[in-house]
């Protein structure tokens, strides 16, 4: 299994063999796991053996884990000092999308043509693409004033609002974050001082649903000066009709489109990987893309007087 949900356990198993292909125990065998931002979650921890040459490591995923691609690395050292490295990756996502994808396409669990690892990678990439496709980008926008006082920048005010909200989790990591972090950023900003110089602003999210944000100078503490020429922010917002379930189904359909292209473009397809009642993968390669666009349209189209209005 390559896609996990929060609080589940990732099990990494490896088999160690010598040059004669015989299972053997190494001198040391260590596991290292990093999160999508490159932060070490597990650093050179010994793996557990349950038979000669058979090792495993169990990692319990945090209940607030960042969504994204995780990497694991096993470093093996023999008694003679030889080093071998085994690499793996897994994904943490909001839902178990591989099963949805196989069911949508009629793909069997036989992975001869395409593995769960490959499907997971395709799904994650489609998830990232669809996020940018559905969310609305607001570039170089002026923040609104403090919702309580009506003040913009006066040398002491730190609270502002975005003109559009909810602020979207544009990178899909599961948290709406400002640019006080180097990796997980959904909203950023800058200001131009009275000398015309560009200065990075640190934006922290107070309430994504209401679009409430804090804005500071680059130290993340000092309010924006009272004498500046301009203050601008960059972020994404959710469309009014955003629906998580519909969006996830759209991601699966986009992934199905990518997989169908892969299956019909390879030299040989194992027919056993497709149900016999699903020949449209080959006959109509745009089938899943058309459905993806239809599902995304259900989210994008605004409601006017209780009736969805189609934008042409």
VOFIZA-323762 format. One record per residue (C-alpha): x, y, z; residue in one letter; residue number from 1. Coordinates in nm, 2 decimals, decimal comma. Layout:
# VOFIZA-323762
+--------+--------+--------+------+-----+
!     xx !     yy !     zz ! type ! seq !
+--------+--------+--------+------+-----+
!      X !      Y !      Z !    A ! NUM !
...
+--------+--------+--------+------+-----+
This chain:
# VOFIZA-323762
+--------+--------+--------+------+-----+
!     xx !     yy !     zz ! type ! seq !
+--------+--------+--------+------+-----+
!   0,00 !   0,00 !   0,00 !    X !   1 !
!   0,15 !   0,33 !  -0,11 !    X !   2 !
!  -0,12 !   0,58 !   0,01 !    X !   3 !
!  -0,19 !   0,61 !   0,38 !    X !   4 !
!  -0,42 !   0,83 !   0,60 !    X !   5 !
!  -0,33 !   1,01 !   0,91 !    X !   6 !
!  -0,28 !   0,79 !   1,22 !    X !   7 !
!  -0,22 !   0,47 !   1,01 !    X !   8 !
!   0,10 !   0,28 !   1,03 !    X !   9 !
!   0,35 !   0,26 !   0,75 !    X !  10 !
!   0,54 !  -0,07 !   0,74 !    X !  11 !
!   0,87 !  -0,08 !   0,56 !    X !  12 !
!   1,00 !  -0,43 !   0,49 !    X !  13 !
!   1,33 !  -0,52 !   0,32 !    X !  14 !
!   1,50 !  -0,85 !   0,25 !    X !  15 !
!   1,88 !  -0,87 !   0,27 !    X !  16 !
!   2,07 !  -1,12 !   0,05 !    X !  17 !
!   2,44 !  -1,18 !  -0,01 !    X !  18 !
!   2,62 !  -1,21 !  -0,34 !    X !  19 !
!   2,50 !  -1,57 !  -0,37 !    X !  20 !
!   2,13 !  -1,45 !  -0,34 !    X !  21 !
!   2,11 !  -1,62 !   0,01 !    X !  22 !
!   1,93 !  -1,44 !   0,28 !    X !  23 !
!   2,17 !  -1,30 !   0,54 !    X !  24 !
!   2,18 !  -1,07 !   0,84 !    X !  25 !
!   2,39 !  -0,75 !   0,80 !    X !  26 !
!   2,61 !  -0,60 !   1,07 !    X !  27 !
!   2,37 !  -0,29 !   1,10 !    X !  28 !
!   2,05 !  -0,19 !   0,93 !    X !  29 !
!   1,90 !   0,15 !   0,99 !    X !  30 !
!   1,58 !   0,33 !   0,89 !    X !  31 !
!   1,54 !   0,70 !   0,80 !    X !  32 !
!   1,22 !   0,87 !   0,71 !    X !  33 !
!   1,17 !   1,23 !   0,60 !    X !  34 !
!   0,85 !   1,42 !   0,55 !    X !  35 !
!   0,75 !   1,62 !   0,23 !    X !  36 !
!   0,95 !   1,92 !   0,35 !    X !  37 !
!   1,26 !   1,72 !   0,41 !    X !  38 !
!   1,23 !   1,71 !   0,79 !    X !  39 !
!   1,37 !   1,40 !   0,95 !    X !  40 !
!   1,09 !   1,20 !   1,13 !    X !  41 !
!   1,30 !   0,89 !   1,19 !    X !  42 !
!   1,68 !   0,91 !   1,19 !    X !  43 !
!   1,90 !   0,60 !   1,16 !    X !  44 !
!   1,68 !   0,38 !   1,38 !    X !  45 !
!   1,75 !   0,01 !   1,40 !    X !  46 !
!   1,50 !  -0,21 !   1,21 !    X !  47 !
!   1,35 !  -0,53 !   1,36 !    X !  48 !
!   1,42 !  -0,88 !   1,23 !    X !  49 !
!   1,16 !  -1,15 !   1,22 !    X !  50 !
!   1,37 !  -1,41 !   1,03 !    X !  51 !
!   1,71 !  -1,44 !   0,88 !    X !  52 !
!   1,75 !  -1,15 !   0,63 !    X !  53 !
!   1,40 !  -1,02 !   0,69 !    X !  54 !
!   1,36 !  -0,68 !   0,85 !    X !  55 !
!   1,09 !  -0,43 !   0,91 !    X !  56 !
!   1,02 !  -0,09 !   1,06 !    X !  57 !
!   0,68 !   0,03 !   1,17 !    X !  58 !
!   0,62 !   0,41 !   1,16 !    X !  59 !
!   0,29 !   0,55 !   1,30 !    X !  60 !
!   0,18 !   0,85 !   1,10 !    X !  61 !
!   0,09 !   1,15 !   1,31 !    X !  62 !
!  -0,28 !   1,25 !   1,33 !    X !  63 !
!  -0,18 !   1,59 !   1,20 !    X !  64 !
!   0,07 !   1,47 !   0,95 !    X !  65 !
!   0,14 !   1,69 !   0,64 !    X !  66 !
!  -0,01 !   1,55 !   0,33 !    X !  67 !
!   0,24 !   1,47 !   0,06 !    X !  68 !
!   0,53 !   1,24 !  -0,05 !    X !  69 !
!   0,74 !   1,09 !   0,22 !    X !  70 !
!   1,07 !   0,91 !   0,16 !    X !  71 !
!   1,22 !   0,63 !   0,35 !    X !  72 !
!   1,58 !   0,50 !   0,33 !    X !  73 !
!   1,73 !   0,18 !   0,47 !    X !  74 !
!   2,11 !   0,18 !   0,51 !    X !  75 !
!   2,27 !  -0,16 !   0,54 !    X !  76 !
!   2,63 !  -0,23 !   0,64 !    X !  77 !
!   2,79 !  -0,57 !   0,62 !    X !  78 !
!   3,06 !  -0,70 !   0,86 !    X !  79 !
!   3,32 !  -0,63 !   0,58 !    X !  80 !
!   3,22 !  -0,26 !   0,57 !    X !  81 !
!   3,01 !  -0,27 !   0,24 !    X !  82 !
!   2,72 !  -0,03 !   0,23 !    X !  83 !
!   2,39 !  -0,08 !   0,05 !    X !  84 !
!   2,09 !   0,17 !   0,05 !    X !  85 !
!   1,73 !   0,07 !  -0,01 !    X !  86 !
!   1,49 !   0,36 !  -0,09 !    X !  87 !
!   1,11 !   0,37 !  -0,08 !    X !  88 !
!   0,84 !   0,63 !  -0,08 !    X !  89 !
!   0,48 !   0,66 !   0,04 !    X !  90 !
!   0,21 !   0,92 !   0,04 !    X !  91 !
!  -0,02 !   1,06 !   0,31 !    X !  92 !
!  -0,34 !   1,18 !   0,16 !    X !  93 !
!  -0,70 !   1,27 !   0,28 !    X !  94 !
!  -0,85 !   0,96 !   0,13 !    X !  95 !
!  -0,75 !   0,61 !   0,00 !    X !  96 !
!  -0,75 !   0,71 !  -0,37 !    X !  97 !
!  -0,59 !   0,40 !  -0,52 !    X !  98 !
!  -0,89 !   0,19 !  -0,45 !    X !  99 !
!  -1,12 !   0,46 !  -0,59 !    X ! 100 !
!  -0,90 !   0,48 !  -0,90 !    X ! 101 !
!  -0,90 !   0,10 !  -0,96 !    X ! 102 !
!  -1,27 !   0,08 !  -0,92 !    X ! 103 !
!  -1,34 !   0,38 !  -1,15 !    X ! 104 !
!  -1,13 !   0,23 !  -1,42 !    X ! 105 !
!  -1,22 !  -0,13 !  -1,37 !    X ! 106 !
!  -0,85 !  -0,21 !  -1,30 !    X ! 107 !
!  -0,80 !  -0,54 !  -1,13 !    X ! 108 !
!  -0,58 !  -0,58 !  -0,83 !    X ! 109 !
!  -0,33 !  -0,76 !  -1,05 !    X ! 110 !
!  -0,04 !  -0,51 !  -1,08 !    X ! 111 !
!   0,15 !  -0,66 !  -1,37 !    X ! 112 !
!   0,08 !  -0,35 !  -1,59 !    X ! 113 !
!   0,07 !  -0,08 !  -1,33 !    X ! 114 !
!   0,16 !  -0,10 !  -0,96 !    X ! 115 !
!   0,00 !   0,07 !  -0,66 !    X ! 116 !
!   0,32 !   0,27 !  -0,63 !    X ! 117 !
!   0,28 !   0,41 !  -0,98 !    X ! 118 !
!  -0,09 !   0,48 !  -0,92 !    X ! 119 !
!  -0,01 !   0,66 !  -0,60 !    X ! 120 !
!   0,24 !   0,88 !  -0,78 !    X ! 121 !
!   0,00 !   0,96 !  -1,06 !    X ! 122 !
!  -0,28 !   1,04 !  -0,81 !    X ! 123 !
!  -0,06 !   1,27 !  -0,61 !    X ! 124 !
!   0,05 !   1,46 !  -0,92 !    X ! 125 !
!  -0,31 !   1,49 !  -1,04 !    X ! 126 !
!  -0,42 !   1,61 !  -0,69 !    X ! 127 !
!  -0,16 !   1,89 !  -0,71 !    X ! 128 !
!  -0,28 !   1,98 !  -1,06 !    X ! 129 !
!  -0,65 !   1,98 !  -0,97 !    X ! 130 !
!  -0,59 !   2,20 !  -0,67 !    X ! 131 !
!  -0,45 !   2,47 !  -0,89 !    X ! 132 !
!  -0,72 !   2,41 !  -1,14 !    X ! 133 !
!  -1,01 !   2,46 !  -0,89 !    X ! 134 !
!  -0,87 !   2,73 !  -0,65 !    X ! 135 !
!  -0,88 !   3,10 !  -0,75 !    X ! 136 !
!  -0,54 !   3,28 !  -0,75 !    X ! 137 !
!  -0,52 !   3,63 !  -0,62 !    X ! 138 !
!  -0,19 !   3,79 !  -0,71 !    X ! 139 !
!  -0,05 !   4,12 !  -0,58 !    X ! 140 !
!  -0,38 !   4,20 !  -0,40 !    X ! 141 !
!  -0,41 !   4,47 !  -0,13 !    X ! 142 !
!  -0,52 !   4,32 !   0,20 !    X ! 143 !
!  -0,83 !   4,47 !   0,37 !    X ! 144 !
!  -0,80 !   4,66 !   0,70 !    X ! 145 !
!  -0,82 !   4,53 !   1,05 !    X ! 146 !
!  -1,18 !   4,39 !   1,08 !    X ! 147 !
!  -1,21 !   4,53 !   1,43 !    X ! 148 !
!  -1,05 !   4,88 !   1,40 !    X ! 149 !
!  -1,06 !   4,95 !   1,02 !    X ! 150 !
!  -0,68 !   5,03 !   1,04 !    X ! 151 !
!  -0,44 !   4,93 !   0,77 !    X ! 152 !
!  -0,07 !   4,99 !   0,85 !    X ! 153 !
!   0,00 !   5,24 !   1,13 !    X ! 154 !
!   0,32 !   5,09 !   1,28 !    X ! 155 !
!   0,13 !   4,88 !   1,53 !    X ! 156 !
!  -0,15 !   4,70 !   1,35 !    X ! 157 !
!  -0,09 !   4,34 !   1,27 !    X ! 158 !
!  -0,44 !   4,20 !   1,18 !    X ! 159 !
!  -0,57 !   4,22 !   0,83 !    X ! 160 !
!  -0,82 !   4,04 !   0,61 !    X ! 161 !
!  -0,81 !   3,89 !   0,26 !    X ! 162 !
!  -1,06 !   4,02 !   0,02 !    X ! 163 !
!  -1,16 !   3,67 !  -0,08 !    X ! 164 !
!  -1,20 !   3,37 !   0,15 !    X ! 165 !
!  -1,19 !   3,10 !   0,27 !    X ! 166 !
!  -0,81 !   3,10 !   0,21 !    X ! 167 !
!  -0,73 !   2,78 !   0,02 !    X ! 168 !
!  -0,48 !   2,50 !   0,11 !    X ! 169 !
!  -0,33 !   2,55 !  -0,23 !    X ! 170 !
!  -0,05 !   2,30 !  -0,19 !    X ! 171 !
!  -0,28 !   2,04 !  -0,04 !    X ! 172 !
!  -0,07 !   1,96 !   0,26 !    X ! 173 !
!  -0,37 !   1,97 !   0,49 !    X ! 174 !
!  -0,29 !   2,30 !   0,66 !    X ! 175 !
!  -0,35 !   2,66 !   0,55 !    X ! 176 !
!  -0,02 !   2,82 !   0,63 !    X ! 177 !
!   0,15 !   3,15 !   0,58 !    X ! 178 !
!   0,51 !   3,21 !   0,46 !    X ! 179 !
!   0,66 !   3,19 !   0,81 !    X ! 180 !
!   0,75 !   2,84 !   0,70 !    X ! 181 !
!   1,00 !   2,76 !   0,43 !    X ! 182 !
!   0,81 !   2,47 !   0,28 !    X ! 183 !
!   0,44 !   2,48 !   0,35 !    X ! 184 !
!   0,32 !   2,82 !   0,22 !    X ! 185 !
!  -0,03 !   2,91 !   0,10 !    X ! 186 !
!  -0,02 !   3,29 !   0,14 !    X ! 187 !
!   0,27 !   3,53 !   0,12 !    X ! 188 !
!   0,33 !   3,90 !   0,10 !    X ! 189 !
!   0,57 !   4,19 !   0,05 !    X ! 190 !
!   0,57 !   4,57 !   0,11 !    X ! 191 !
!   0,75 !   4,85 !  -0,07 !    X ! 192 !
!   0,91 !   5,10 !   0,17 !    X ! 193 !
!   0,92 !   5,47 !   0,12 !    X ! 194 !
!   1,25 !   5,44 !  -0,06 !    X ! 195 !
!   1,09 !   5,21 !  -0,32 !    X ! 196 !
!   1,27 !   4,90 !  -0,20 !    X ! 197 !
!   1,10 !   4,56 !  -0,20 !    X ! 198 !
!   1,07 !   4,39 !   0,14 !    X ! 199 !
!   0,95 !   4,04 !   0,23 !    X ! 200 !
!   0,65 !   4,04 !   0,46 !    X ! 201 !
!   0,57 !   3,74 !   0,69 !    X ! 202 !
!   0,21 !   3,64 !   0,67 !    X ! 203 !
!   0,05 !   3,42 !   0,94 !    X ! 204 !
!  -0,30 !   3,28 !   0,91 !    X ! 205 !
!  -0,53 !   3,35 !   1,20 !    X ! 206 !
!  -0,86 !   3,22 !   1,06 !    X ! 207 !
!  -0,86 !   3,08 !   0,70 !    X ! 208 !
!  -1,23 !   3,05 !   0,69 !    X ! 209 !
!  -1,28 !   3,42 !   0,75 !    X ! 210 !
!  -0,97 !   3,53 !   0,57 !    X ! 211 !
!  -0,81 !   3,68 !   0,88 !    X ! 212 !
!  -0,43 !   3,71 !   0,87 !    X ! 213 !
!  -0,14 !   3,87 !   1,06 !    X ! 214 !
!   0,12 !   4,06 !   0,86 !    X ! 215 !
!   0,47 !   4,14 !   1,00 !    X ! 216 !
!   0,81 !   4,25 !   0,88 !    X ! 217 !
!   1,05 !   3,98 !   0,78 !    X ! 218 !
!   1,13 !   3,90 !   1,14 !    X ! 219 !
!   0,78 !   3,77 !   1,19 !    X ! 220 !
!   0,73 !   3,99 !   1,50 !    X ! 221 !
!   0,74 !   4,36 !   1,41 !    X ! 222 !
!   0,43 !   4,52 !   1,25 !    X ! 223 !
!   0,45 !   4,68 !   0,90 !    X ! 224 !
!   0,58 !   5,03 !   0,93 !    X ! 225 !
!   0,35 !   5,33 !   0,91 !    X ! 226 !
!   0,55 !   5,49 !   0,62 !    X ! 227 !
!   0,54 !   5,26 !   0,32 !    X ! 228 !
!   0,44 !   5,29 !  -0,04 !    X ! 229 !
!   0,24 !   4,97 !  -0,07 !    X ! 230 !
!   0,15 !   4,63 !   0,09 !    X ! 231 !
!   0,05 !   4,33 !  -0,13 !    X ! 232 !
!  -0,03 !   3,97 !  -0,07 !    X ! 233 !
!  -0,05 !   3,65 !  -0,29 !    X ! 234 !
!  -0,28 !   3,36 !  -0,21 !    X ! 235 !
!  -0,55 !   3,13 !  -0,34 !    X ! 236 !
!  -0,92 !   3,11 !  -0,23 !    X ! 237 !
!  -1,18 !   2,83 !  -0,25 !    X ! 238 !
!  -1,47 !   2,88 !  -0,49 !    X ! 239 !
!  -1,81 !   2,94 !  -0,32 !    X ! 240 !
!  -1,94 !   2,59 !  -0,43 !    X ! 241 !
!  -1,63 !   2,39 !  -0,32 !    X ! 242 !
!  -1,72 !   2,04 !  -0,22 !    X ! 243 !
!  -1,45 !   1,81 !  -0,09 !    X ! 244 !
!  -1,62 !   1,49 !  -0,19 !    X ! 245 !
!  -1,69 !   1,61 !  -0,55 !    X ! 246 !
!  -1,33 !   1,74 !  -0,57 !    X ! 247 !
!  -1,18 !   1,41 !  -0,47 !    X ! 248 !
!  -1,39 !   1,23 !  -0,73 !    X ! 249 !
!  -1,26 !   1,47 !  -0,99 !    X ! 250 !
!  -0,90 !   1,40 !  -0,89 !    X ! 251 !
!  -0,97 !   1,03 !  -0,94 !    X ! 252 !
!  -1,11 !   1,09 !  -1,28 !    X ! 253 !
!  -0,81 !   1,30 !  -1,38 !    X ! 254 !
!  -0,58 !   1,02 !  -1,26 !    X ! 255 !
!  -0,79 !   0,77 !  -1,46 !    X ! 256 !
!  -0,73 !   0,98 !  -1,77 !    X ! 257 !
!  -0,35 !   0,98 !  -1,71 !    X ! 258 !
!  -0,36 !   0,60 !  -1,64 !    X ! 259 !
!  -0,57 !   0,53 !  -1,95 !    X ! 260 !
!  -0,32 !   0,72 !  -2,17 !    X ! 261 !
!  -0,04 !   0,52 !  -2,02 !    X ! 262 !
!  -0,22 !   0,19 !  -2,08 !    X ! 263 !
!  -0,31 !   0,25 !  -2,44 !    X ! 264 !
!   0,04 !   0,39 !  -2,53 !    X ! 265 !
!   0,25 !   0,11 !  -2,40 !    X ! 266 !
!   0,34 !  -0,17 !  -2,65 !    X ! 267 !
!   0,16 !  -0,44 !  -2,46 !    X ! 268 !
!  -0,14 !  -0,43 !  -2,23 !    X ! 269 !
!  -0,24 !  -0,72 !  -2,01 !    X ! 270 !
!  -0,61 !  -0,76 !  -2,09 !    X ! 271 !
!  -0,66 !  -0,92 !  -1,75 !    X ! 272 !
!  -0,59 !  -0,57 !  -1,60 !    X ! 273 !
!  -0,91 !  -0,44 !  -1,75 !    X ! 274 !
!  -1,26 !  -0,57 !  -1,70 !    X ! 275 !
!  -1,41 !  -0,69 !  -2,03 !    X ! 276 !
!  -1,70 !  -0,46 !  -1,99 !    X ! 277 !
!  -1,48 !  -0,15 !  -1,99 !    X ! 278 !
!  -1,34 !  -0,12 !  -2,35 !    X ! 279 !
!  -1,40 !   0,26 !  -2,36 !    X ! 280 !
!  -1,06 !   0,32 !  -2,21 !    X ! 281 !
!  -0,92 !   0,25 !  -2,55 !    X ! 282 !
!  -1,22 !   0,36 !  -2,77 !    X ! 283 !
!  -1,27 !   0,70 !  -2,60 !    X ! 284 !
!  -0,94 !   0,82 !  -2,44 !    X ! 285 !
!  -1,11 !   1,15 !  -2,35 !    X ! 286 !
!  -1,39 !   0,99 !  -2,15 !    X ! 287 !
!  -1,23 !   1,04 !  -1,80 !    X ! 288 !
!  -1,11 !   1,39 !  -1,89 !    X ! 289 !
!  -1,46 !   1,49 !  -1,99 !    X ! 290 !
!  -1,59 !   1,36 !  -1,66 !    X ! 291 !
!  -1,32 !   1,54 !  -1,47 !    X ! 292 !
!  -1,42 !   1,87 !  -1,64 !    X ! 293 !
!  -1,78 !   1,80 !  -1,56 !    X ! 294 !
!  -1,71 !   1,74 !  -1,19 !    X ! 295 !
!  -1,49 !   2,05 !  -1,17 !    X ! 296 !
!  -1,77 !   2,25 !  -1,33 !    X ! 297 !
!  -2,01 !   2,14 !  -1,05 !    X ! 298 !
!  -1,78 !   2,32 !  -0,81 !    X ! 299 !
!  -1,68 !   2,62 !  -1,02 !    X ! 300 !
!  -2,03 !   2,73 !  -1,13 !    X ! 301 !
!  -2,18 !   3,00 !  -0,90 !    X ! 302 !
!  -2,53 !   2,98 !  -0,76 !    X ! 303 !
!  -2,76 !   3,26 !  -0,87 !    X ! 304 !
!  -3,11 !   3,27 !  -0,72 !    X ! 305 !
!  -3,07 !   2,91 !  -0,61 !    X ! 306 !
!  -2,99 !   2,79 !  -0,97 !    X ! 307 !
!  -2,65 !   2,70 !  -1,09 !    X ! 308 !
!  -2,54 !   2,94 !  -1,36 !    X ! 309 !
!  -2,31 !   2,80 !  -1,63 !    X ! 310 !
!  -2,03 !   3,04 !  -1,73 !    X ! 311 !
!  -1,94 !   3,03 !  -2,09 !    X ! 312 !
+--------+--------+--------+------+-----+
